[in-house]
Amino acid sequence: MAAEPPDGVWQGGSTGTFGAGCYIRTTARFAVREHEATGEDVIPEGSAMPAGRFAIRGMVAGDGGFAGSVGAWPLKGRFSGDSFEGDYEFGGCTMIMRLRRAG
């Protein structure tokens, strides 16, 4: 039997790793409703990567797996309880996204 989707609001951020100039911290927030996620990841001014707001879109599978995108970059991850962890490539950086279910 498939688990219920992780409906609710999720917040946290991404941290850049694996590359020159990749130390970036973003803030991320998205909402999940009936297997669909929408939100944004915000890269602050002054980072090595272009600053801005990048849309998060994707679908949650019955097993908690996630497939979607941050802007034009594919995002994959997994929901487990009140935690989400995923990753996406942004330029030459691997971004690790960690979120918690909000309140």
N, CA, C and O atoms as CSV, one atom per row, in Angstrom:
chain,resi,resn,atom,element,x,y,z
A,1,MET,N,N,0.838,-1.176,0.000
A,1,MET,CA,C,0.000,0.000,0.000
A,1,MET,C,C,0.889,1.248,0.000
A,1,MET,O,O,1.837,1.329,0.782
A,2,ALA,N,N,0.594,2.212,-0.863
A,2,ALA,CA,C,1.408,3.429,-0.970
A,2,ALA,C,C,1.171,4.336,0.227
A,2,ALA,O,O,0.064,4.406,0.762
A,3,ALA,N,N,2.215,5.021,0.633
A,3,ALA,CA,C,2.118,5.977,1.737
A,3,ALA,C,C,1.390,7.231,1.267
A,3,ALA,O,O,1.370,7.544,0.077
A,4,GLU,N,N,0.801,7.931,2.207
A,4,GLU,CA,C,0.169,9.205,1.893
A,4,GLU,C,C,1.230,10.196,1.439
A,4,GLU,O,O,2.368,10.128,1.904
A,5,PRO,N,N,0.882,11.123,0.534
A,5,PRO,CA,C,1.876,12.117,0.127
A,5,PRO,C,C,2.236,13.021,1.304
A,5,PRO,O,O,1.417,13.225,2.200
A,6,PRO,N,N,3.446,13.560,1.308
A,6,PRO,CA,C,3.892,14.414,2.411
A,6,PRO,C,C,3.338,15.836,2.286
A,6,PRO,O,O,4.093,16.804,2.201
A,7,ASP,N,N,2.002,15.942,2.276
A,7,ASP,CA,C,1.367,17.246,2.117
A,7,ASP,C,C,1.808,18.201,3.212
A,7,ASP,O,O,2.039,17.792,4.350
A,8,GLY,N,N,1.922,19.464,2.864
A,8,GLY,CA,C,2.287,20.494,3.814
A,8,GLY,C,C,3.331,21.421,3.240
A,8,GLY,O,O,3.679,21.346,2.062
A,9,VAL,N,N,3.828,22.302,4.100
A,9,VAL,CA,C,4.852,23.271,3.719
A,9,VAL,C,C,6.202,22.770,4.222
A,9,VAL,O,O,6.321,22.303,5.355
A,10,TRP,N,N,7.204,22.874,3.374
A,10,TRP,CA,C,8.557,22.408,3.656
A,10,TRP,C,C,9.501,23.587,3.501
A,10,TRP,O,O,9.386,24.352,2.543
A,11,GLN,N,N,10.437,23.743,4.438
A,11,GLN,CA,C,11.377,24.856,4.339
A,11,GLN,C,C,12.759,24.454,4.813
A,11,GLN,O,O,12.921,23.529,5.609
A,12,GLY,N,N,13.743,25.163,4.310
A,12,GLY,CA,C,15.148,24.907,4.631
A,12,GLY,C,C,16.006,25.608,3.611
A,12,GLY,O,O,15.861,26.810,3.389
A,13,GLY,N,N,16.899,24.869,2.989
A,13,GLY,CA,C,17.761,25.481,1.990
A,13,GLY,C,C,18.672,24.484,1.331
A,13,GLY,O,O,18.621,23.282,1.592
A,14,SER,N,N,19.514,25.021,0.462
A,14,SER,CA,C,20.497,24.221,-0.263
A,14,SER,C,C,21.887,24.741,0.057
A,14,SER,O,O,22.074,25.930,0.316
A,15,THR,N,N,22.853,23.846,0.036
A,15,THR,CA,C,24.249,24.203,0.236
A,15,THR,C,C,25.036,23.671,-0.949
A,15,THR,O,O,24.907,22.502,-1.315
A,16,GLY,N,N,25.857,24.536,-1.552
A,16,GLY,CA,C,26.659,24.132,-2.696
A,16,GLY,C,C,27.910,23.390,-2.255
A,16,GLY,O,O,28.536,23.741,-1.254
A,17,THR,N,N,28.264,22.372,-3.007
A,17,THR,CA,C,29.459,21.576,-2.744
A,17,THR,C,C,30.106,21.193,-4.077
A,17,THR,O,O,29.542,21.444,-5.142
A,18,PHE,N,N,31.271,20.596,-4.011
A,18,PHE,CA,C,31.926,19.975,-5.164
A,18,PHE,C,C,32.215,20.919,-6.315
A,18,PHE,O,O,31.710,20.709,-7.418
A,19,GLY,N,N,33.012,21.950,-6.092
A,19,GLY,CA,C,33.436,22.802,-7.192
A,19,GLY,C,C,33.982,24.123,-6.699
A,19,GLY,O,O,33.639,24.581,-5.609
A,20,ALA,N,N,34.836,24.738,-7.509
A,20,ALA,CA,C,35.409,26.037,-7.152
A,20,ALA,C,C,34.304,27.080,-7.071
A,20,ALA,O,O,33.476,27.178,-7.977
A,21,GLY,N,N,34.284,27.849,-6.007
A,21,GLY,CA,C,33.282,28.897,-5.840
A,21,GLY,C,C,31.897,28.386,-5.531
A,21,GLY,O,O,30.919,29.121,-5.674
A,22,CYS,N,N,31.794,27.141,-5.112
A,22,CYS,CA,C,30.486,26.536,-4.902
A,22,CYS,C,C,29.932,26.695,-3.496
A,22,CYS,O,O,28.856,26.176,-3.200
A,23,TYR,N,N,30.635,27.395,-2.630
A,23,TYR,CA,C,30.084,27.557,-1.294
A,23,TYR,C,C,28.958,28.580,-1.354
A,23,TYR,O,O,29.179,29.788,-1.276
A,24,ILE,N,N,27.764,28.065,-1.492
A,24,ILE,CA,C,26.558,28.873,-1.636
A,24,ILE,C,C,25.547,28.336,-0.641
A,24,ILE,O,O,25.444,27.123,-0.458
A,25,ARG,N,N,24.808,29.208,-0.003
A,25,ARG,CA,C,23.677,28.800,0.835
A,25,ARG,C,C,22.436,29.496,0.299
A,25,ARG,O,O,22.415,30.715,0.131
A,26,THR,N,N,21.425,28.721,0.040
A,26,THR,CA,C,20.164,29.267,-0.437
A,26,THR,C,C,19.096,29.068,0.633
A,26,THR,O,O,19.312,28.363,1.620
A,27,THR,N,N,17.968,29.683,0.429
A,27,THR,CA,C,16.792,29.382,1.244
A,27,THR,C,C,15.747,28.800,0.304
A,27,THR,O,O,15.536,29.298,-0.802
A,28,ALA,N,N,15.110,27.759,0.754
A,28,ALA,CA,C,14.121,27.084,-0.078
A,28,ALA,C,C,12.842,26.859,0.709
A,28,ALA,O,O,12.853,26.664,1.924
A,29,ARG,N,N,11.757,26.892,-0.015
A,29,ARG,CA,C,10.451,26.643,0.590
A,29,ARG,C,C,9.539,26.124,-0.512
A,29,ARG,O,O,9.486,26.680,-1.609
A,30,PHE,N,N,8.829,25.061,-0.204
A,30,PHE,CA,C,7.803,24.628,-1.138
A,30,PHE,C,C,6.662,23.953,-0.410
A,30,PHE,O,O,6.779,23.550,0.747
A,31,ALA,N,N,5.560,23.843,-1.122
A,31,ALA,CA,C,4.364,23.207,-0.584
A,31,ALA,C,C,4.078,21.957,-1.400
A,31,ALA,O,O,4.245,21.942,-2.620
A,32,VAL,N,N,3.649,20.913,-0.713
A,32,VAL,CA,C,3.244,19.677,-1.376
A,32,VAL,C,C,1.752,19.504,-1.147
A,32,VAL,O,O,1.262,19.599,-0.021
A,33,ARG,N,N,1.044,19.250,-2.235
A,33,ARG,CA,C,-0.393,18.994,-2.148
A,33,ARG,C,C,-0.734,17.924,-3.163
A,33,ARG,O,O,-0.533,18.102,-4.364
A,34,GLU,N,N,-1.251,16.814,-2.672
A,34,GLU,CA,C,-1.668,15.692,-3.526
A,34,GLU,C,C,-0.590,15.315,-4.540
A,34,GLU,O,O,-0.846,15.247,-5.742
A,35,HIS,N,N,0.605,15.073,-4.039
A,35,HIS,CA,C,1.759,14.601,-4.818
A,35,HIS,C,C,2.451,15.675,-5.641
A,35,HIS,O,O,3.476,15.377,-6.255
A,36,GLU,N,N,1.954,16.906,-5.691
A,36,GLU,CA,C,2.580,17.965,-6.484
A,36,GLU,C,C,3.262,18.987,-5.578
A,36,GLU,O,O,2.683,19.441,-4.591
A,37,ALA,N,N,4.507,19.346,-5.925
A,37,ALA,CA,C,5.277,20.329,-5.150
A,37,ALA,C,C,5.493,21.582,-5.980
A,37,ALA,O,O,5.815,21.510,-7.166
A,38,THR,N,N,5.311,22.747,-5.333
A,38,THR,CA,C,5.599,24.028,-5.960
A,38,THR,C,C,6.229,24.952,-4.917
A,38,THR,O,O,5.849,24.922,-3.747
A,39,GLY,N,N,7.181,25.763,-5.340
A,39,GLY,CA,C,7.827,26.699,-4.420
A,39,GLY,C,C,8.993,27.382,-5.080
A,39,GLY,O,O,9.000,27.574,-6.296
A,40,GLU,N,N,10.013,27.762,-4.264
A,40,GLU,CA,C,11.175,28.423,-4.833
A,40,GLU,C,C,12.421,28.223,-3.977
A,40,GLU,O,O,12.349,27.983,-2.771
A,41,ASP,N,N,13.566,28.332,-4.648
A,41,ASP,CA,C,14.882,28.307,-4.025
A,41,ASP,C,C,15.495,29.672,-4.326
A,41,ASP,O,O,15.528,30.089,-5.483
A,42,VAL,N,N,15.980,30.374,-3.300
A,42,VAL,CA,C,16.475,31.737,-3.466
A,42,VAL,C,C,17.982,31.771,-3.251
A,42,VAL,O,O,18.475,31.400,-2.186
A,43,ILE,N,N,18.713,32.223,-4.277
A,43,ILE,CA,C,20.161,32.389,-4.187
A,43,ILE,C,C,20.418,33.855,-3.856
A,43,ILE,O,O,19.965,34.739,-4.583
A,44,PRO,N,N,21.145,34.126,-2.760
A,44,PRO,CA,C,21.337,35.512,-2.328
A,44,PRO,C,C,22.354,36.272,-3.188
A,44,PRO,O,O,23.191,35.679,-3.868
A,45,GLU,N,N,22.251,37.592,-3.134
A,45,GLU,CA,C,23.236,38.468,-3.778
A,45,GLU,C,C,24.608,38.188,-3.170
A,45,GLU,O,O,24.707,37.801,-2.006
A,46,GLY,N,N,25.660,38.383,-3.953
A,46,GLY,CA,C,27.011,38.234,-3.456
A,46,GLY,C,C,27.564,36.825,-3.510
A,46,GLY,O,O,28.704,36.601,-3.104
A,47,SER,N,N,26.785,35.862,-4.004
A,47,SER,CA,C,27.308,34.499,-4.128
A,47,SER,C,C,28.013,34.363,-5.471
A,47,SER,O,O,27.897,35.234,-6.334
A,48,ALA,N,N,28.744,33.267,-5.642
A,48,ALA,CA,C,29.462,33.029,-6.893
A,48,ALA,C,C,28.517,32.692,-8.039
A,48,ALA,O,O,28.897,32.803,-9.204
A,49,MET,N,N,27.302,32.285,-7.729
A,49,MET,CA,C,26.315,31.925,-8.735
A,49,MET,C,C,25.332,33.078,-8.909
A,49,MET,O,O,25.219,33.926,-8.024
A,50,PRO,N,N,24.626,33.122,-10.021
A,50,PRO,CA,C,23.672,34.209,-10.236
A,50,PRO,C,C,22.594,34.239,-9.145
A,50,PRO,O,O,21.976,33.220,-8.834
A,51,ALA,N,N,22.388,35.418,-8.578
A,51,ALA,CA,C,21.370,35.581,-7.545
A,51,ALA,C,C,19.988,35.568,-8.192
A,51,ALA,O,O,19.827,35.936,-9.356
A,52,GLY,N,N,19.006,35.141,-7.424
A,52,GLY,CA,C,17.640,35.186,-7.926
A,52,GLY,C,C,16.755,34.161,-7.267
A,52,GLY,O,O,17.172,33.400,-6.393
A,53,ARG,N,N,15.519,34.167,-7.717
A,53,ARG,CA,C,14.499,33.231,-7.243
A,53,ARG,C,C,14.245,32.217,-8.357
A,53,ARG,O,O,13.937,32.578,-9.493
A,54,PHE,N,N,14.381,30.945,-8.003
A,54,PHE,CA,C,14.224,29.879,-8.980
A,54,PHE,C,C,13.074,28.976,-8.566
A,54,PHE,O,O,13.054,28.454,-7.452
A,55,ALA,N,N,12.122,28.797,-9.465
A,55,ALA,CA,C,10.928,28.005,-9.171
A,55,ALA,C,C,11.285,26.547,-8.934
A,55,ALA,O,O,12.124,25.974,-9.629
A,56,ILE,N,N,10.632,25.958,-7.940
A,56,ILE,CA,C,10.709,24.518,-7.691
A,56,ILE,C,C,9.380,23.928,-8.140
A,56,ILE,O,O,8.315,24.408,-7.752
A,57,ARG,N,N,9.452,22.895,-8.951
A,57,ARG,CA,C,8.267,22.184,-9.425
A,57,ARG,C,C,8.599,20.697,-9.434
A,57,ARG,O,O,9.727,20.316,-9.747
A,58,GLY,N,N,7.630,19.857,-9.093
A,58,GLY,CA,C,7.887,18.431,-9.168
A,58,GLY,C,C,6.752,17.591,-8.647
A,58,GLY,O,O,5.720,18.099,-8.211
A,59,MET,N,N,6.968,16.276,-8.703
A,59,MET,CA,C,5.981,15.297,-8.278
A,59,MET,C,C,6.594,14.344,-7.251
A,59,MET,O,O,7.761,13.961,-7.344
A,60,VAL,N,N,5.774,13.979,-6.278
A,60,VAL,CA,C,6.173,13.046,-5.232
A,60,VAL,C,C,5.551,11.694,-5.539
A,60,VAL,O,O,4.338,11.594,-5.724
A,61,ALA,N,N,6.369,10.662,-5.593
A,61,ALA,CA,C,5.892,9.297,-5.823
A,61,ALA,C,C,5.322,8.719,-4.534
A,61,ALA,O,O,5.554,9.255,-3.450
A,62,GLY,N,N,4.590,7.645,-4.653
A,62,GLY,CA,C,3.987,6.990,-3.496
A,62,GLY,C,C,4.987,6.504,-2.471
A,62,GLY,O,O,4.644,6.353,-1.298
A,63,ASP,N,N,6.238,6.253,-2.896
A,63,ASP,CA,C,7.273,5.782,-1.965
A,63,ASP,C,C,8.079,6.921,-1.352
A,63,ASP,O,O,9.045,6.675,-0.630
A,64,GLY,N,N,7.684,8.192,-1.637
A,64,GLY,CA,C,8.395,9.339,-1.088
A,64,GLY,C,C,9.476,9.893,-1.995
A,64,GLY,O,O,10.069,10.926,-1.685
A,65,GLY,N,N,9.746,9.224,-3.115
A,65,GLY,CA,C,10.727,9.740,-4.070
A,65,GLY,C,C,10.208,11.008,-4.732
A,65,GLY,O,O,9.002,11.174,-4.915
A,66,PHE,N,N,11.125,11.901,-5.091
A,66,PHE,CA,C,10.757,13.170,-5.703
A,66,PHE,C,C,11.531,13.365,-6.989
A,66,PHE,O,O,12.732,13.101,-7.040
A,67,ALA,N,N,10.853,13.825,-8.028
A,67,ALA,CA,C,11.500,14.184,-9.286
A,67,ALA,C,C,10.905,15.503,-9.742
A,67,ALA,O,O,9.686,15.650,-9.836
A,68,GLY,N,N,11.780,16.465,-10.025
A,68,GLY,CA,C,11.301,17.771,-10.443
A,68,GLY,C,C,12.443,18.639,-10.893
A,68,GLY,O,O,13.421,18.153,-11.461
A,69,SER,N,N,12.318,19.946,-10.636
A,69,SER,CA,C,13.347,20.883,-11.072
A,69,SER,C,C,13.407,22.092,-10.148
A,69,SER,O,O,12.442,22.449,-9.472
A,70,VAL,N,N,14.588,22.704,-10.152
A,70,VAL,CA,C,14.817,24.019,-9.561
A,70,VAL,C,C,15.207,24.884,-10.749
A,70,VAL,O,O,16.296,24.711,-11.297
A,71,GLY,N,N,14.350,25.806,-11.159
A,71,GLY,CA,C,14.606,26.531,-12.404
A,71,GLY,C,C,14.707,25.525,-13.539
A,71,GLY,O,O,13.802,24.716,-13.745
A,72,ALA,N,N,15.814,25.579,-14.276
A,72,ALA,CA,C,16.028,24.660,-15.396
A,72,ALA,C,C,16.808,23.405,-15.009
A,72,ALA,O,O,17.108,22.578,-15.870
A,73,TRP,N,N,17.141,23.249,-13.717
A,73,TRP,CA,C,18.012,22.157,-13.286
A,73,TRP,C,C,17.206,21.043,-12.639
A,73,TRP,O,O,16.406,21.307,-11.741
A,74,PRO,N,N,17.401,19.786,-13.078
A,74,PRO,CA,C,16.686,18.657,-12.483
A,74,PRO,C,C,17.016,18.486,-10.997
A,74,PRO,O,O,18.177,18.548,-10.592
A,75,LEU,N,N,15.984,18.274,-10.208
A,75,LEU,CA,C,16.096,18.032,-8.765
A,75,LEU,C,C,15.527,16.661,-8.480
A,75,LEU,O,O,14.411,16.346,-8.893
A,76,LYS,N,N,16.297,15.838,-7.769
A,76,LYS,CA,C,15.784,14.533,-7.340
A,76,LYS,C,C,15.993,14.433,-5.836
A,76,LYS,O,O,16.930,15.016,-5.290
A,77,GLY,N,N,15.124,13.699,-5.177
A,77,GLY,CA,C,15.255,13.588,-3.738
A,77,GLY,C,C,14.269,12.605,-3.148
A,77,GLY,O,O,13.636,11.824,-3.859
A,78,ARG,N,N,14.152,12.662,-1.809
A,78,ARG,CA,C,13.278,11.724,-1.104
A,78,ARG,C,C,12.747,12.372,0.169
A,78,ARG,O,O,13.468,13.048,0.902
A,79,PHE,N,N,11.467,12.140,0.400
A,79,PHE,CA,C,10.810,12.519,1.655
A,79,PHE,C,C,10.872,11.331,2.599
A,79,PHE,O,O,10.650,10.192,2.188
A,80,SER,N,N,11.173,11.594,3.859
A,80,SER,CA,C,11.182,10.558,4.882
A,80,SER,C,C,10.721,11.197,6.186
A,80,SER,O,O,11.444,11.998,6.778
A,81,GLY,N,N,9.534,10.848,6.629
A,81,GLY,CA,C,8.978,11.460,7.834
A,81,GLY,C,C,8.822,12.949,7.631
A,81,GLY,O,O,8.147,13.387,6.699
A,82,ASP,N,N,9.447,13.739,8.507
A,82,ASP,CA,C,9.366,15.194,8.412
A,82,ASP,C,C,10.599,15.810,7.762
A,82,ASP,O,O,10.859,17.000,7.939
A,83,SER,N,N,11.372,15.005,7.003
A,83,SER,CA,C,12.591,15.488,6.352
A,83,SER,C,C,12.545,15.242,4.850
A,83,SER,O,O,11.930,14.288,4.374
A,84,PHE,N,N,13.215,16.130,4.117
A,84,PHE,CA,C,13.425,15.960,2.686
A,84,PHE,C,C,14.897,16.209,2.415
A,84,PHE,O,O,15.478,17.154,2.949
A,85,GLU,N,N,15.503,15.368,1.588
A,85,GLU,CA,C,16.862,15.611,1.115
A,85,GLU,C,C,16.911,15.310,-0.371
A,85,GLU,O,O,16.421,14.281,-0.836
A,86,GLY,N,N,17.525,16.252,-1.117
A,86,GLY,CA,C,17.656,16.078,-2.549
A,86,GLY,C,C,18.890,16.789,-3.059
A,86,GLY,O,O,19.616,17.421,-2.291
A,87,ASP,N,N,19.129,16.685,-4.370
A,87,ASP,CA,C,20.265,17.377,-4.960
A,87,ASP,C,C,19.968,17.770,-6.398
A,87,ASP,O,O,19.147,17.164,-7.085
A,88,TYR,N,N,20.681,18.824,-6.825
A,88,TYR,CA,C,20.614,19.271,-8.209
A,88,TYR,C,C,21.949,19.907,-8.577
A,88,TYR,O,O,22.694,20.368,-7.712
A,89,GLU,N,N,22.234,19.923,-9.868
A,89,GLU,CA,C,23.468,20.526,-10.384
A,89,GLU,C,C,23.153,21.954,-10.802
A,89,GLU,O,O,22.206,22.189,-11.552
A,90,PHE,N,N,23.941,22.908,-10.322
A,90,PHE,CA,C,23.763,24.318,-10.657
A,90,PHE,C,C,25.101,24.804,-11.164
A,90,PHE,O,O,26.015,25.038,-10.374
A,91,GLY,N,N,25.234,24.961,-12.484
A,91,GLY,CA,C,26.540,25.273,-13.067
A,91,GLY,C,C,27.481,24.126,-12.759
A,91,GLY,O,O,27.147,22.970,-13.016
A,92,GLY,N,N,28.660,24.425,-12.210
A,92,GLY,CA,C,29.614,23.389,-11.835
A,92,GLY,C,C,29.465,22.923,-10.405
A,92,GLY,O,O,30.339,22.228,-9.888
A,93,CYS,N,N,28.373,23.292,-9.754
A,93,CYS,CA,C,28.177,22.969,-8.334
A,93,CYS,C,C,27.088,21.921,-8.152
A,93,CYS,O,O,26.080,21.918,-8.859
A,94,THR,N,N,27.311,21.039,-7.197
A,94,THR,CA,C,26.244,20.146,-6.758
A,94,THR,C,C,25.602,20.795,-5.545
A,94,THR,O,O,26.277,21.091,-4.558
A,95,MET,N,N,24.306,21.014,-5.621
A,95,MET,CA,C,23.558,21.639,-4.530
A,95,MET,C,C,22.806,20.550,-3.766
A,95,MET,O,O,22.064,19.764,-4.353
A,96,ILE,N,N,23.009,20.518,-2.457
A,96,ILE,CA,C,22.326,19.566,-1.578
A,96,ILE,C,C,21.210,20.329,-0.857
A,96,ILE,O,O,21.476,21.268,-0.107
A,97,MET,N,N,19.969,19.920,-1.090
A,97,MET,CA,C,18.812,20.576,-0.491
A,97,MET,C,C,18.308,19.748,0.687
A,97,MET,O,O,18.065,18.548,0.561
A,98,ARG,N,N,18.158,20.403,1.823
A,98,ARG,CA,C,17.610,19.756,3.026
A,98,ARG,C,C,16.469,20.617,3.553
A,98,ARG,O,O,16.636,21.810,3.806
A,99,LEU,N,N,15.324,19.998,3.711
A,99,LEU,CA,C,14.133,20.704,4.184
A,99,LEU,C,C,13.477,19.939,5.314
A,99,LEU,O,O,13.646,18.728,5.452
A,100,ARG,N,N,12.732,20.666,6.113
A,100,ARG,CA,C,11.926,20.069,7.195
A,100,ARG,C,C,10.478,20.523,6.981
A,100,ARG,O,O,10.205,21.604,6.458
A,101,ARG,N,N,9.578,19.660,7.404
A,101,ARG,CA,C,8.165,20.042,7.342
A,101,ARG,C,C,7.942,21.163,8.348
A,101,ARG,O,O,8.326,21.041,9.512
A,102,ALA,N,N,7.327,22.250,7.908
A,102,ALA,CA,C,7.101,23.411,8.773
A,102,ALA,C,C,5.928,23.137,9.717
A,102,ALA,O,O,4.912,22.546,9.348
A,103,GLY,N,N,6.123,23.596,10.947
A,103,GLY,CA,C,5.203,23.614,12.031
A,103,GLY,C,C,4.032,22.788,12.085
A,103,GLY,O,O,3.275,22.851,13.053
